Amino acid sequence: MRVMVMDGQGGGIGKALVEVLHDKCSQIEIVAVGTNATATANMMKGGTVLGATGENAVVFNSKKVDAIVGPIGIVMANAMLGEITPKMAEAVSSSDARLYLIPMNRCHANVIGIENKKLSEYIVEAVERIMEEA
């Protein structure tokens, strides 16, 4: 199974996802895709050797993975202070890959009905669901 971990800004959420995926799912190939070089570099510190940056990397890799995981803003144009371009959001949301979205209240949308959990709990839950699919 090939999983794309996508993040922007400083890549902190993506790095945490890569670390947990790397620890719990050694058979999964992880591709870290950042909206900027800092996010990609930080995610790669989490334990993956594959990384790419920018709009084209998102569009290209969205077509070549089995699953995409990241903060919910990755499917919203102009989220993450404008780092998510409309092309990025379209590529992720149109992908045939299974999406695992971490709810965040910092983006301009509030997801109703989501439990108020710590970020680390959402990350573990996302990895557990990915493992069920692998």
Kinemage of the C-alpha trace (Angstrom):
@kinemage 1
@onewidth
@group {chain A} dominant
@subgroup {mainchain}
@vectorlist {calphas} color= white
{ca met a 1} P 0.000 0.000 0.000
{ca arg a 2} L 1.228 3.491 -0.866
{ca val a 3} L 0.125 6.386 1.367
{ca met a 4} L 0.571 10.088 0.632
{ca val a 5} L 0.887 12.238 3.736
{ca met a 6} L 0.132 15.849 2.801
{ca asp a 7} L 0.661 18.961 4.880
{ca gly a 8} L 1.573 22.621 4.620
{ca gln a 9} L 2.791 25.418 6.874
{ca gly a 10} L 5.515 23.823 9.067
{ca gly a 11} L 4.503 20.229 8.388
{ca gly a 12} L 3.966 19.369 12.065
{ca ile a 13} L 0.784 17.361 11.565
{ca gly a 14} L 2.279 15.561 8.589
{ca lys a 15} L 5.437 14.750 10.544
{ca ala a 16} L 3.390 13.262 13.383
{ca leu a 17} L 1.399 11.190 10.876
{ca val a 18} L 4.596 9.928 9.196
{ca glu a 19} L 6.099 8.973 12.569
{ca val a 20} L 3.076 6.935 13.648
{ca leu a 21} L 2.659 5.330 10.209
{ca his a 22} L 6.366 4.480 10.126
{ca asp a 23} L 6.219 2.911 13.613
{ca lys a 24} L 2.997 0.949 13.197
{ca cys a 25} L 2.943 0.088 9.481
{ca ser a 26} L 6.432 -0.762 8.248
{ca gln a 27} L 5.022 -2.445 5.115
{ca ile a 28} L 3.402 0.801 3.915
{ca glu a 29} L 5.275 3.042 1.477
{ca ile a 30} L 4.926 6.633 2.680
{ca val a 31} L 5.232 9.612 0.342
{ca ala a 32} L 5.477 12.988 2.096
{ca val a 33} L 4.075 15.793 -0.052
{ca gly a 34} L 4.280 19.331 1.250
{ca thr a 35} L 2.835 22.550 -0.021
{ca asn a 36} L 6.217 24.111 0.759
{ca ala a 37} L 9.791 22.909 1.278
{ca thr a 38} L 9.701 23.341 5.064
{ca ala a 39} L 6.628 21.119 5.404
{ca thr a 40} L 8.174 18.443 3.192
{ca ala a 41} L 11.513 18.514 5.044
{ca asn a 42} L 9.830 18.207 8.445
{ca met a 43} L 7.624 15.333 7.308
{ca met a 44} L 10.665 13.496 5.958
{ca lys a 45} L 12.289 13.781 9.398
{ca gly a 46} L 9.408 11.618 10.620
{ca gly a 47} L 10.825 8.555 8.886
{ca thr a 48} L 10.117 8.518 5.158
{ca val a 49} L 12.661 8.764 2.364
{ca leu a 50} L 10.212 9.836 -0.337
{ca gly a 51} L 9.229 13.469 -0.443
{ca ala a 52} L 8.059 16.060 -2.934
{ca thr a 53} L 6.964 19.681 -2.786
{ca gly a 54} L 4.466 21.937 -4.487
{ca glu a 55} L 1.351 21.950 -6.590
{ca asn a 56} L 2.564 19.575 -9.292
{ca ala a 57} L 3.783 17.088 -6.673
{ca val a 58} L 0.305 17.049 -5.126
{ca val a 59} L -1.431 16.629 -8.489
{ca phe a 60} L 0.991 13.926 -9.681
{ca asn a 61} L 1.089 11.857 -6.492
{ca ser a 62} L -2.660 12.060 -5.824
{ca lys a 63} L -3.114 9.788 -8.837
{ca lys a 64} L -0.499 7.242 -7.764
{ca val a 65} L -1.386 6.384 -4.165
{ca asp a 66} L -3.907 4.164 -2.420
{ca ala a 67} L -4.578 6.579 0.431
{ca ile a 68} L -4.113 10.268 1.234
{ca val a 69} L -3.952 11.521 4.811
{ca gly a 70} L -3.617 15.050 6.156
{ca pro a 71} L -5.472 17.922 7.785
{ca ile a 72} L -8.979 18.551 6.439
{ca gly a 73} L -7.815 21.726 4.724
{ca ile a 74} L -6.088 19.706 1.988
{ca val a 75} L -9.454 19.398 0.228
{ca met a 76} L -10.323 23.109 0.545
{ca ala a 77} L -9.062 25.644 -1.969
{ca asn a 78} L -7.131 28.467 -0.303
{ca ala a 79} L -6.933 26.739 3.087
{ca met a 80} L -3.785 26.889 5.219
{ca leu a 81} L -3.450 30.636 4.694
{ca gly a 82} L -3.696 30.184 0.936
{ca glu a 83} L -1.137 27.376 0.587
{ca ile a 84} L -3.716 24.951 -0.804
{ca thr a 85} L -4.265 26.016 -4.380
{ca pro a 86} L -7.525 25.178 -6.136
{ca lys a 87} L -5.609 22.633 -8.269
{ca met a 88} L -4.267 20.918 -5.139
{ca ala a 89} L -7.696 20.723 -3.514
{ca glu a 90} L -9.222 19.379 -6.728
{ca ala a 91} L -6.485 16.772 -7.174
{ca val a 92} L -6.878 15.449 -3.633
{ca ser a 93} L -10.670 15.498 -3.558
{ca ser a 94} L -10.910 13.940 -7.045
{ca ser a 95} L -8.367 11.215 -6.354
{ca asp a 96} L -9.449 7.586 -6.390
{ca ala a 97} L -7.392 7.142 -3.217
{ca arg a 98} L -9.128 6.716 0.114
{ca leu a 99} L -8.990 10.014 2.051
{ca tyr a 100} L -8.245 10.207 5.766
{ca leu a 101} L -8.799 13.794 6.916
{ca ile a 102} L -7.786 15.122 10.319
{ca pro a 103} L -10.357 17.669 11.551
{ca met a 104} L -8.898 21.072 12.349
{ca asn a 105} L -10.725 24.133 13.625
{ca arg a 106} L -8.107 26.545 12.258
{ca cys a 107} L -9.368 26.359 8.699
{ca his a 108} L -12.411 28.343 7.656
{ca ala a 109} L -14.771 25.387 8.075
{ca asn a 110} L -16.096 23.711 11.181
{ca val a 111} L -17.008 20.043 10.916
{ca ile a 112} L -20.169 19.482 12.908
{ca gly a 113} L -20.487 16.278 14.923
{ca ile a 114} L -16.755 15.711 15.409
{ca glu a 115} L -15.617 14.804 18.892
{ca asn a 116} L -13.323 17.239 20.659
{ca lys a 117} L -10.128 15.167 20.774
{ca lys a 118} L -6.458 15.939 21.005
{ca leu a 119} L -4.616 16.067 17.686
{ca ser a 120} L -2.515 13.056 18.700
{ca glu a 121} L -5.699 11.013 19.197
{ca tyr a 122} L -6.923 11.886 15.697
{ca ile a 123} L -3.542 10.894 14.262
{ca val a 124} L -3.622 7.487 15.963
{ca glu a 125} L -7.216 6.958 14.805
{ca ala a 126} L -6.307 7.836 11.201
{ca val a 127} L -3.356 5.406 11.240
{ca glu a 128} L -5.527 2.647 12.708
{ca arg a 129} L -8.057 3.116 9.894
{ca ile a 130} L -5.302 3.065 7.283
{ca met a 131} L -3.994 -0.179 8.793
{ca glu a 132} L -7.482 -1.709 8.519
{ca glu a 133} L -7.438 -0.970 4.774
{ca ala a 134} L -3.853 -2.189 4.161
